[in-house]
């Protein structure tokens, strides 16, 4: 790939939520602090929403990693795919708690085992937190079952907390009359915002440095302006376009990412609106430049 070409130790714009690349910018810093304080105070339900690609899973992993460093205090459970029936949710939670169960286990028996395990952990002064990613995908009956599950408590404290990470569609679900009781249990909520223009520059610079780059800026100001315009500051899209732009530059043997590299990357990516104002077609030998993705990746594959 282009690692040696740019003097990198690893790919800077991978889509894998590697917490080493976590950037503690304003929106994420506030969300992280809100989560840590709410967890420390044993609040019931906590909700973080954000559009597709705004870094919810990265934030979730960051919090999980922090808590897992304090295993003497916290027991974390994580469900990445909550498209489950109510019993499926209970089975998944039981598994996260280290309980062996199967689909034949009766609902009542399963609930008793979960309660018993939570009581054991509480007696050990351990705090259980259930993290649910993609919570907007949960069926309504499963959301209601989750609320009922949190009724497990002692006279003084809840036996576990729930942190929901979701797209804004979850707010629409919770606004339904049938889920009003769950909505009332959410004590803290935060909405992740996309990056602004300066944020995109900081984000790109941070990821390049974290990946091992040490030198003058690789992305020009024009490239960053276009990158922000094309991605609207959505981190996942910034990653995709930056990666493709670096591939394009590598294919040409160039070490600086300019507007044209990012433009070509944007044209090759579905779901990205190419900024019309910044679109400046090039001319090659008197003919309008060929900007198609086929040419771009033909060049890259040739040099690879």
SENU-977900 format. One line per 4 residues: number of its first residue (from 1); their letters; for each residue x, z, y of C-alpha. Coordinates in pm, 1 decimal, padded with zeros to 6 digits. Example, Ala and Ser with C-alpha at 12.3 -4.5 7.8 and 13.67 -1.06 7.14 Angstrom:
1 = AS = 01230.0 00780.0 -00450.0 ~ 01367.0 00714.0 -00106.0
This chain:
1 = XXXX = 00000.0 00000.0 00000.0 ~ 00121.5 00058.7 00357.3 ~ 00267.2 00410.5 00321.4 ~ 00633.3 00313.3 00342.7
5 = XXXX = 00561.2 00054.7 00611.8 ~ 00426.0 00323.5 00848.3 ~ 00642.8 00610.6 00724.0 ~ 00360.0 00808.5 00562.4
9 = XXXX = 00356.1 01051.7 00271.7 ~ -00008.4 00991.4 00183.0 ~ -00306.1 00787.9 00295.1 ~ -00425.5 00929.6 00629.3
13 = XXXX = -00780.3 00794.7 00616.4 ~ -00895.0 00863.3 00262.4 ~ -01267.3 00932.0 00223.0 ~ -01197.5 01227.6 -00007.2
17 = XXXX = -01282.7 01552.5 00179.9 ~ -00928.2 01691.9 00174.3 ~ -00933.2 02012.8 00378.3 ~ -00567.1 01966.4 00474.2
21 = XXXX = -00699.2 01705.5 00717.6 ~ -00962.1 01938.4 00865.2 ~ -00950.8 01913.9 01244.9 ~ -01065.4 02229.3 01424.2
25 = XXXX = -01240.0 02053.6 01712.9 ~ -01515.6 02210.8 01921.8 ~ -01818.8 02116.8 01710.0 ~ -01649.2 02195.8 01379.5
29 = XXXX = -01485.3 02511.2 01515.2 ~ -01822.5 02647.9 01628.1 ~ -01986.5 02555.9 01297.9 ~ -01705.2 02716.3 01097.8
33 = XXXX = -01717.5 03036.4 01303.7 ~ -02096.4 03052.3 01278.6 ~ -02075.5 03021.7 00900.3 ~ -01803.4 03282.4 00859.1
37 = XXXX = -01975.3 03536.5 01087.1 ~ -02315.9 03478.3 00923.6 ~ -02168.8 03519.5 00576.8 ~ -01983.4 03835.3 00679.5
41 = XXXX = -02310.2 03977.5 00816.2 ~ -02493.3 03891.6 00492.6 ~ -02752.1 03674.7 00664.1 ~ -03006.5 03514.9 00429.6
45 = XXXX = -03035.9 03138.7 00471.9 ~ -02788.0 02940.7 00681.2 ~ -02830.3 02570.2 00756.6 ~ -02587.6 02304.1 00879.5
49 = XXXX = -02723.5 01955.1 00944.5 ~ -02552.5 01636.7 01053.7 ~ -02587.7 01261.5 01028.9 ~ -02430.0 01067.3 00743.7
53 = XXXX = -02050.6 01078.8 00765.7 ~ -02016.5 01357.8 01024.0 ~ -01807.1 01578.7 00794.2 ~ -02055.5 01821.0 00637.1
57 = XXXX = -01885.7 01819.9 00297.2 ~ -01543.6 01864.9 00457.1 ~ -01674.0 02169.6 00646.6 ~ -01835.7 02304.0 00330.4
61 = XXXX = -01508.8 02271.4 00137.5 ~ -01318.8 02438.5 00420.2 ~ -01547.4 02741.8 00412.3 ~ -01538.8 02752.9 00032.0
65 = XXXX = -01158.5 02747.5 00030.9 ~ -01147.4 03030.0 00284.5 ~ -01383.3 03247.6 00082.1 ~ -01209.9 03173.0 -00248.1
69 = XXXX = -00894.6 03325.8 -00102.6 ~ -01089.2 03654.7 -00090.9 ~ -01209.7 03670.0 -00450.5 ~ -01212.9 04047.7 -00438.4
73 = XXXX = -01497.9 04025.1 -00186.6 ~ -01679.3 03694.1 -00238.2 ~ -01819.3 03504.8 -00535.7 ~ -01895.7 03143.4 -00441.8
77 = XXXX = -02132.8 02903.2 -00615.2 ~ -02148.0 02534.5 -00529.5 ~ -02413.1 02275.8 -00617.9 ~ -02317.1 01925.1 -00507.9
81 = XXXX = -02619.9 01739.2 -00642.0 ~ -02941.3 01935.8 -00587.5 ~ -03180.5 01666.2 -00711.1 ~ -03305.4 01915.8 -00965.7
85 = XXXX = -03627.0 02063.7 -01092.2 ~ -03682.5 02433.7 -01016.8 ~ -03558.7 02524.7 -01364.0 ~ -03266.4 02283.9 -01324.8
89 = XXXX = -03168.5 02470.7 -01007.5 ~ -03182.3 02804.6 -01190.0 ~ -02971.2 02664.5 -01474.5 ~ -02713.2 02528.1 -01230.1
93 = XXXX = -02695.2 02859.9 -01044.1 ~ -02663.5 03051.0 -01370.8 ~ -02375.8 02827.7 -01476.7 ~ -02201.2 02885.4 -01143.8
97 = XXXX = -02236.1 03258.2 -01202.4 ~ -02061.3 03223.3 -01538.3 ~ -02374.3 03256.9 -01751.8 ~ -02423.8 03041.0 -02059.4
101 = XXXX = -02772.2 02893.4 -02073.5 ~ -02937.9 02576.5 -02195.8 ~ -03253.5 02380.9 -02132.1 ~ -03435.7 02574.0 -02405.6
105 = XXXX = -03390.9 02905.4 -02225.4 ~ -03726.5 03030.4 -02103.2 ~ -03790.2 03047.2 -01728.2 ~ -03853.5 03421.6 -01730.1
109 = XXXX = -03551.4 03493.8 -01949.2 ~ -03329.8 03280.3 -01727.3 ~ -03445.2 03460.4 -01413.1 ~ -03380.2 03800.8 -01575.2
113 = XXXX = -03026.2 03698.1 -01668.8 ~ -02954.0 03574.5 -01316.5 ~ -03092.0 03895.9 -01168.0 ~ -02886.2 04108.2 -01405.2
117 = XXXX = -02567.9 03917.5 -01319.6 ~ -02632.3 03948.5 -00946.3 ~ -02689.2 04322.1 -00984.4 ~ -02358.5 04353.5 -01170.3
121 = XXXX = -02171.0 04172.0 -00894.4 ~ -02342.7 04380.0 -00628.2 ~ -02235.8 04698.5 -00808.7 ~ -01879.0 04566.5 -00788.7
125 = XXXX = -01926.3 04526.6 -00410.5 ~ -01898.8 04150.3 -00441.4 ~ -02096.7 03919.0 -00218.3 ~ -02247.0 03605.4 -00375.8
129 = XXXX = -02293.2 03290.1 -00168.2 ~ -02466.0 02978.7 -00299.3 ~ -02361.7 02657.6 -00121.6 ~ -02590.3 02356.4 -00163.9
133 = XXXX = -02464.2 02019.7 -00041.5 ~ -02700.7 01726.9 00024.5 ~ -02985.8 01977.5 00046.8 ~ -03215.5 01716.9 00204.1
137 = XXXX = -03237.6 01555.5 -00141.4 ~ -03400.4 01862.7 -00298.4 ~ -03761.6 01814.0 -00409.1 ~ -04015.6 02027.5 -00225.6
141 = XXXX = -04093.9 02236.0 -00535.2 ~ -03723.7 02309.3 -00581.7 ~ -03686.1 02418.6 -00219.9 ~ -03977.0 02657.5 -00267.3
145 = XXXX = -03825.2 02784.5 -00593.5 ~ -03501.8 02850.0 -00406.6 ~ -03690.6 03064.4 -00154.6 ~ -03854.6 03261.5 -00433.7
149 = XXXX = -03516.5 03307.8 -00601.6 ~ -03383.3 03476.2 -00288.2 ~ -03648.4 03744.5 -00326.8 ~ -03404.8 03903.8 -00569.4
153 = XXXX = -03277.9 04201.0 -00369.5 ~ -03215.1 04573.4 -00365.8 ~ -03375.2 04814.4 -00119.3 ~ -03088.1 04755.4 00122.0
157 = XXXX = -02943.5 04406.7 00077.9 ~ -03011.8 04059.0 -00052.0 ~ -02819.0 03994.9 -00370.8 ~ -02700.5 03652.3 -00257.5
161 = XXXX = -02696.1 03420.4 00041.0 ~ -02772.9 03049.7 00063.8 ~ -02589.6 02795.8 00280.3 ~ -02752.8 02453.6 00307.3
165 = XXXX = -02565.7 02140.4 00416.6 ~ -02794.7 01846.6 00480.5 ~ -02886.9 01539.5 00675.9 ~ -03149.4 01582.1 00952.4
169 = XXXX = -03421.8 01483.5 00705.3 ~ -03414.5 01844.2 00584.4 ~ -03552.5 01956.9 00919.5 ~ -03846.3 01719.2 00870.3
173 = XXXX = -03910.8 01868.2 00527.3 ~ -03895.9 02224.1 00655.7 ~ -04144.6 02139.0 00929.9 ~ -04411.7 02088.9 00663.8
177 = XXXX = -04677.6 02357.3 00643.3 ~ -04601.9 02413.6 00274.4 ~ -04239.6 02509.9 00348.7 ~ -04297.6 02727.3 00654.6
181 = XXXX = -04193.8 03043.1 00470.0 ~ -03855.2 02893.9 00385.4 ~ -03809.7 02772.9 00742.1 ~ -03868.6 03126.1 00870.0
185 = XXXX = -03593.4 03259.3 00642.9 ~ -03324.8 03044.0 00803.9 ~ -03153.6 03288.7 01036.2 ~ -02873.9 03063.7 01162.9
189 = XXXX = -02863.6 02688.2 01202.4 ~ -02610.6 02442.1 01343.5 ~ -02606.7 02067.7 01402.0 ~ -02278.7 01878.2 01369.2
193 = XXXX = -02225.5 01612.1 01633.5 ~ -02016.7 01296.1 01617.0 ~ -01682.7 01271.3 01798.9 ~ -01652.3 01154.6 02159.0
197 = XXXX = -01388.6 00903.2 02268.9 ~ -01116.2 01166.5 02316.5 ~ -01220.2 01325.7 01991.9 ~ -01165.0 00999.2 01805.4
201 = XXXX = -00812.6 00976.2 01946.7 ~ -00735.3 01334.8 01849.8 ~ -00885.4 01277.1 01506.6 ~ -00675.8 00966.2 01438.6
205 = XXXX = -00357.8 01127.0 01573.4 ~ -00414.9 01443.3 01370.3 ~ -00471.1 01257.4 01043.3 ~ -00165.5 01037.6 01096.4
209 = XXXX = 00052.2 01343.1 01163.5 ~ -00093.4 01533.7 00866.7 ~ -00014.9 01234.9 00643.6 ~ 00349.1 01260.3 00750.0
213 = XXXX = 00376.2 01015.9 01040.1 ~ 00634.3 01105.9 01304.3 ~ 00678.3 00854.7 01582.7 ~ 00510.1 00683.2 01878.0
217 = XXXX = 00135.0 00625.8 01872.1 ~ 00038.0 00364.4 01614.5 ~ -00310.3 00293.2 01755.1 ~ -00316.2 00145.6 02105.4
221 = XXXX = -00565.8 00262.5 02367.3 ~ -00757.3 -00065.1 02332.5 ~ -00774.8 -00016.5 01957.9 ~ -00904.4 00339.8 01997.6
225 = XXXX = -01162.6 00230.7 02255.9 ~ -01290.8 -00031.4 02016.5 ~ -01277.3 00210.5 01723.3 ~ -01495.5 00456.4 01911.0
229 = XXXX = -01737.8 00183.3 02017.9 ~ -01773.1 00048.8 01664.3 ~ -01806.2 00384.5 01486.9 ~ -01993.9 00585.8 01751.5
233 = XXXX = -01755.4 00867.3 01662.1 ~ -01872.7 00907.8 01300.6 ~ -01564.9 01040.3 01114.4 ~ -01635.9 00854.8 00790.0
237 = XXXX = -01658.6 00522.8 00971.9 ~ -01345.8 00606.6 01169.9 ~ -01167.7 00654.7 00837.0 ~ -01294.1 00328.2 00691.0
241 = XXXX = -01208.2 00113.7 00993.0 ~ -00872.4 00280.0 01053.8 ~ -00771.1 00224.7 00692.1 ~ -00870.3 -00141.8 00701.2
245 = XXXX = -00700.6 -00192.0 01038.6 ~ -00376.7 -00049.7 00898.3 ~ -00405.6 -00280.8 00599.7 ~ -00447.0 -00576.9 00835.4
249 = XXXX = -00142.6 -00477.0 01040.4 ~ 00062.1 -00422.3 00724.0 ~ -00039.6 -00766.0 00598.2 ~ 00107.9 -00919.5 00911.3
253 = XXXX = 00417.9 -00699.4 00907.5 ~ 00312.9 -00527.9 01231.0 ~ 00360.4 -00157.2 01303.9 ~ 00111.4 -00117.7 01588.4
257 = XXXX = -00267.5 -00121.0 01548.2 ~ -00426.9 -00319.6 01828.2 ~ -00783.7 -00411.6 01916.8 ~ -00782.7 -00723.6 01699.4
261 = XXXX = -00693.4 -00528.5 01385.5 ~ -00981.5 -00287.1 01441.3 ~ -01218.8 -00571.4 01531.9 ~ -01143.4 -00751.1 01208.7
265 = XXXX = -01193.7 -00427.3 01016.6 ~ -01530.9 -00375.3 01187.6 ~ -01643.9 -00726.5 01104.7 ~ -01562.4 -00662.9 00741.0
269 = XXXX = -01762.0 -00338.1 00721.4 ~ -02136.0 -00326.5 00660.1 ~ -02336.2 -00093.7 00881.0 ~ -02095.6 -00118.7 01173.2
273 = XXXX = -02218.9 -00271.7 01497.3 ~ -01938.5 -00478.6 01647.2 ~ -01913.9 -00389.0 02019.8 ~ -02006.9 -00706.5 02204.5
277 = XXXX = -01837.6 -00604.0 02527.9 ~ -01501.9 -00562.2 02354.9 ~ -01529.1 -00872.7 02141.5 ~ -01257.7 -01115.0 02251.3
281 = XXXX = -01215.2 -01408.7 02013.0 ~ -00863.2 -01537.7 01981.7 ~ -00763.7 -01902.8 01977.2 ~ -00531.5 -02040.4 01717.9
285 = XXXX = -00374.9 -02377.1 01802.8 ~ -00670.9 -02463.2 02023.6 ~ -00928.5 -02368.1 01761.5 ~ -01150.6 -02057.8 01776.0
289 = XXXX = -00985.7 -01780.6 01574.6 ~ -01101.4 -01726.9 01221.3 ~ -01214.6 -01364.4 01208.6 ~ -01380.1 -01352.9 00866.9
293 = XXXX = -01303.3 -01075.5 00625.4 ~ -01201.2 -01320.6 00354.3 ~ -00897.5 -01429.8 00556.4 ~ -00806.6 -01072.0 00639.6
297 = XXXX = -00799.9 -00953.0 00282.1 ~ -00643.7 -01273.4 00154.5 ~ -00348.5 -01200.1 00383.7 ~ -00335.4 -00837.9 00274.5
301 = XXXX = -00348.8 -00923.3 -00094.9 ~ -00077.0 -01185.0 -00043.6 ~ 00161.2 -00930.9 00110.1 ~ 00070.6 -00670.2 -00149.7
